[in-house]
Amino acid sequence: MTTRTHHRRKLGFTAVEVVVAVVLGGLVLGNVLMVLSDTRERFASENVAKDVDAEARRSLDRIALQIMGAVRQQLYTQVSAPLSADSINYTTVVGVQNGQPVISELQRIAMTGEQAGAVSWYQNPGQENEKHVIWSRDLRSFCEGELPNGIDDNGNGLIDEKGLSFEVDGPMVRITLTIERPGKDGKPVTKTLETRVTCRN
């Protein structure tokens, strides 16, 4: 009797231990999966932020290079500070003929689109032979921190500036660019960059 009772108790304890082990294993596995999920989401959010940053820098560099090569006497926007301009017209020197510089056809860099804005480049804008190339997408409607209310919300000296804005001050041009994309959690990931360039021609 004693031996059978001891054997039954041993089997009973083993079953309880198995149940406890399964429960503990499930908890550990659940925690591991939660950590992996959080890590994956964090990496995904970081990747979106890196992509937005890279897109903003590429776009700003491309615009800046064009403006640096522009002819300063033929560089203009439709409005001047403190109003904001979301486009700029310019020409560039494309060569020399008989000792005189050869000027390109009119070019324009502008913000186009309403919701998902884009940086667009034009040659001969508004003409039959117009060329149009989109350089970048995901422009924010207005610059980060700015609201369409007729005042300078972000304190940068411009009023209601768009996601792409230009301020011409003699040979110097201030360019501001804001790229925004939704993150994996649905929250917007925003990057605003600004630079000042001087026309070399």
N, C-alpha and C positions, 0 to 999 in steps of 0.2 A: 504494500500500500504506500509506504513511504517513498519508494523508488518511483512509482507511477505518478504520485502527486508532485514530486520534484520535477519529473519530466514534463508534466503538463504545465507547471509554472514556468519552466524554462521556455517552452513553446509560446506561452502567452506573453512573456516579456519580449521575446524575439519579434513577435507580431507588432507589439507596441513600438518597439525600437524602429522597425521598418516604417511604420506610419510616421513616426517623428522624423526619421531621416528623409522621407519623401516630402514632408511638409517643409522642413528646413531647406532641402535642396530646391524646392519650388520657390521659396522666398529668396534664396541666393540667386537663382537663375532670373527671377523677376527683377531683382535689383540690378543685375548685370545688364539685362536688356534695357532697363530704364536709363542706365548710364550710357550705354551705346547709342540709344535713341537721342538723348540730350547732346551727346558729343557730335552725332551726325547733323543734328539741327544747328548746332553752333558752327560747325564747319561750313554748312550750307549758307548760313547768314554771313559768315566771314567772306565766303566766296562772292556773294552778291556785293558786299561792300568793296571788295577788291576790284570787281568788274566795273562798278560805278566810278570808283576812283580812277581806274585806268582809262575809261571812256572819257571822263571829264578832262583828264590831262592830255590825251591824244587830241581831242577836239580843240582845246585851248591852244595847244602848241601849233596846230595846223592853221588856226585863224591868225595867231600872232605872226607866224612866218609870212603869211600873205600881206598883212598890214605893214610889216617891216619893209617889204619890198615895194610898197605902194608909192606913187608920186604924191608928195604931200600937197601940192597945189590942187590936185584933183581928188582929194579925199574928203568926203563929206557925209553927214547924216541929215535926215529930214528935220530933226529937232536938236536942240543943244541943252546942256545942263541948266537948271536942275531937272528938266524933263528927260525922260529916258528914250533912247533910240534902240530898237531891236533889229536894225539893219544898218549897213554901211556900204557906200558906193566908192569905188576906187579904180584906178588903172595902175599898170605896172610897166616898167621898162623891159621890153622883150628883146632888144638888140640895138645896134648902132648902124646907121646908114649915112654915108657921106659926112661922117663926123657928127651926126645928129642922132639923139636917142629916138628909137622907135617905140611909140606908146601902144600898149595893148588896147583892145576894145574894152568897153565899160564892163566892170565886174561888180558883183554884189554878194555880200554875205548877209543872210537874214534868218530870223526865226520864222518858221512856217508851221502851220497846223495849230489846232486849238487845244485839244486835250493832251495828246502825246506830241509835244512839239519836236521840231527837228532843226538842225543847223543845215541850211541849204546854201549852196554856192550857185551863182548864176553868171553866165556870160551873155552880154547883150539882153539884159532883162527887159521884158515887155515887147521885144522885137520878134519878127517872124523867124529869125535864125537863133532864137534864144536857146541856150544850153542850160540844163539844170541838173545838179548832182546833190544828193543828200549825203552830207558828211557824217552826221551823227543824229541819233534819236534820243528819246526820253528826256527832252528838255522840260524842266518844270515850267508851269504857266507864268509864275512870277519868281523873282529871285528869292532865295531863302530869307525868311524874316520879313518879307515885303508883302503888303496887302494892297489891293486896288482901291485905295481910299483918298488919293490926292495928297498924301503926306509922305515924308521920308521915314518909314517905319524902322528900317535897320541902320539908320544913321550914317549912310555912306555918301550923302550929298546928292543922291538922285531920288526922284519921285516915281513911284509905281514902276520900277524897272522890271522888265520881263526876265524870263529864264536865260535869255541872251541879251546883253546890253552893251552899248558902246557910248563912250564919252570922248569927243574930240576936243583937244585943247592945244591948238597950234599943230606942231608936228607930232605931239604925243597923243596916244589913244589908250584909254583905259577900257579893258575888256573884262566883263564879268559873265560867268557861265555857271548854271546850276543844272546838274543832272539828277534825276530822281527815278528810282525803280522800286516796286514793291518787294519787300523781303519775304523770306519763307514763312514768317509768322504773320504776314499781311501788313506789317508796319512799313512805311516808306523808308528807303535808304537814300539819303540825300548827300550830295557833294557839291560844294560851291567853291570855285576857284576864281581868282582875279589876278590880272597882270597888267602892266603898263609897258607899251612898246613905243619906239620912235621910228618914224619913217626915215629910211636911209637915202631916198631919192628926192 
